[in-house]
């Protein structure tokens, strides 16, 4: 645990405060990227959970350019959280799905904005050719930098069900190549994918312990308007995890997770205008408080049951 933290897990926010000495907030950016799973290279429909602007990217003022989005975000974060420094978070779609020259221009623009202390770049594991990874390694040497990978699951059957159009071997290769260049890697994991048991989900956590990612984002399965997942939900063929079950599962994950791994997120809210289910996720702080309370009730914390390598992907 980070010194002075009241959390029973290794919170990313605490790490940022330790490094920068002040409150640091992420500002989500939409740089107009596409995705090989939507532009026809692999598919045109995308993942079954992904909405019209990319998964999890609600609330961005897309009519503004990069500088405008960041300046607008700074004002919001100052007012809401009294933050003094910020990370430009390139979130929507696959933010390395371009030539390095374009990436250099976009990311360079973000770093020129006052009080932007670093970058977080989210992408798919199949959008990281060597030329892009080499440029990201330059960024890592230049500024505070994280690479976020949409891993979701280690189980190929789950990746096929959600129409990722890549397998776990692709994710593993991306992690290994990024780590070989010294990059910090944060893996996105979806809890509650159809067909996955508790042991399946914990096997994903065991594998992330094994490969040594530096960060993790946990997401519950959101059903968003206009997605194929929403159609399944409306037809009654999709079960969504309840709030208490989700909080308990997150605690199971934290207990098993390497205590050195930074927790970037434990839940998400999906956005009021586009979320179909679960509606309980809109009360994000209630969910976080429930997780805190459950850990306290158990008398446990992140890594208390860290077993090392216990399983292989299947």
Buried (B, 14 or more C-beta within 10 A) or exposed (E): BBEEBEBBBBBBBBBBBEEBEEBBBBBBBBBBBBBBBBBEEBBEEBBBBBBEBBBBBBEBEEEBEBBEBBBBBBEBBBEEEEBBBBBBBBBBBBBBBBEBEEBBEBBEBBBEBEBBBBBBBBBBBBBBEEEBBEBBBBBBEEBBBBBBBBBBBBBBEBBEBBBBBBBBEBBBBBBEBBBEBEBBBBBBBBBBBBEBEEEBBBBBBBBBBBBEBBBBBBBBBBBBEEBBBBEBBEEEEBEBBEBEBBBBBBBBBBBBBBBEBBBBBBBBBBBEEBBBBBEBBEBBEBBBEBBBEBBEEBEBBBBBEBEEEBBEBE
